[in-house]
Amino acid sequence: MSAQTNSRVILNKYIPDNDFSTSYYSVDSSQPVPTAESLAPGQVLIKVDSLSIDPHLRFFAAESNPSIYRYELGEAVYSIGVGVVTASKSDRFQPGDIVRSDQFRWADYTVVDEKALDKMPSNDVPPSTYLAYIGVAHFGKTKQGETLLVSAASGAVGQIVVQLAKARGARVVGYVKSLGADAVINYKTCGDFDKAIKEAAPEGVDVYFDNVGGEFLDAVLLNLNFGARVVLCGTMSTNGLDRSKVYGVKNLDLLVTKNITINTLFYALLSGSQVETDFIAEVSELAEQGKIQLKMDVRNGLESAAPALMDQFQGKNFGKVIVKL
Amino acid sequence: MSAQTNSRVILNKYIPDNDFSTSYYSVDSSQPVPTAESLAPGQVLIKVDSLSIDPHLRFFAAESNPSIYRYELGEAVYSIGVGVVTASKSDRFQPGDIVRSDQFRWADYTVVDEKALDKMPSNDVPPSTYLAYIGVAHFGKTKQGETLLVSAASGAVGQIVVQLAKARGARVVGYVKSLGADAVINYKTCGDFDKAIKEAAPEGVDVYFDNVGGEFLDAVLLNLNFGARVVLCGTMSTNGLDRSKVYGVKNLDLLVTKNITINTLFYALLSGSQVETDFIAEVSELAEQGKIQLKMDVRNGLESAAPALMDQFQGKNFGKVIVKL
């Protein structure tokens, strides 16, 4: 009996600016599925269940990308994914465990180091849930009766932030009411940010989950309560801007007088910690009760991954894009 | 035998702007020392050993002060102090304990609630040591071989920050070389902050103890290493400025890409926690070895307190001002 082949999406050439063709990628089936014996200590073999397809992956493949976050040519590309462990040389993971990582190869099977893996409650829970949980629960310490404000609440992480905070009994101010937020700020139409936040959160903000930074963050600082927690997830408003043109934040002195804490979401540093255990316990229950949902645009099969990525640059997606294998 | 009297410094009238006379204060000896029996649950009676005399105390007494941080007329004023417990209705404190608080009345004896009290290793250790310790050790997590940068290193807190960080084996960049800093930045003469920091800390900064904020903080952000910790203690550069004139910080997006944590020093929230226990253990040893020193301008007796305060506005002090009782 011949070994099962492992289909993989390979990047063959870096992509020039303004090109959204999928021709730079190909599906290669020339290699067998890695065997349990071939794993190095600490490595885990995973059958891929789903892949998260996000716009920044186009940057990882870009000709003009000068950073260390760039795919190798001739290698399988990678993104966030969820899957089931089939073999393990790690003490933390057993066959059958459901895991996530941002190091999933676009392939039927992927090998990931234990350091980059987190356990998940089930494969029905979107992979971004862990990031949202760390922000809402671990750093945000969001409690019953508090007010959480999330910018870009319609994004893959933001949507889950709203739901986790609601489940914890918080009042939630976001951008998308249909998800269960109690009040909505439309940053495009609201005019004065400070005024809009005061109207939406007259009791002040206890937790701010920031996806945008810049001028909106500056206005939020004016509205934070004593002891508030700021969680920085993204900096959408300043991404890619020349540093001299970036909005300067003026209200940082309020961090001191209001005793504000700021943390960023590097979940990889929390792998294997108590946070992960708490996450499994809290989110498993919410998932069973159907309280965690994400508007998703699900595509099927490995060959749909590159087209799913390029569709996002042409407005052809309808919510968070996932490829199911 | 009549009860011992408790001399206290009373504020009789709020002080007009530009007035540095000590005539607004008087020493009152009409009241007895509080008895153990008179303490409410949680209260602690302390024999005052020394008082910290800092410029902001003038603001607490100012006619033009609109804030809640304003002394009551006819009452004893207060500041940071260190003393010895003589009676206690708190489970945390016993007679003989050496304690500090920012709620010490200027008096022979003061009554302070346990919530505002911290234990001290000895009364030779300056009261600002606890603040410096929380920044360097608890939030800063300063380790052997790391680089700590402290702005305003010559201040009462900054001086101790330098010494605690050196004792932990860190490379220290500050403003005052004589205290043991390995490199010095003179923010008044260095010109370009970013360039000056790069020269003083070519290996990058792991812990930044910030007393100034604003433009210097912005330049530090460019020089922080991955996983660095920022501790905000003061905002000297923007204090009292109209918010529209404050320097806008542009480099906050680096908090996300570099996984930076920001905390502020509200020590009162850590009273009675493990941090306090760790502080006593680490600093007791350093104090015994003579590794904690502070350039001090020591005045003697309660009647020297108000003059010591006003002297600071006329350049008549020589380092950190302390009144010994």
Interface residues (C-beta under 8 A of the other chain):
Chain A: G213 L217 G227 L232 C233 G234 T235 T238 N239 R243 S244 V246 Y247 G248 V249 K250 N251 L252 D253 L255 V256 N259 I260 T261 I262 N263 T264 L265 F266 L269
Chain B: G213 L217 D218 G227 L232 C233 G234 T235 T238 N239 R243 S244 V246 Y247 G248 V249 K250 N251 L252 D253 L255 V256 N259 I260 T261 I262 N263 T264 F266 L269
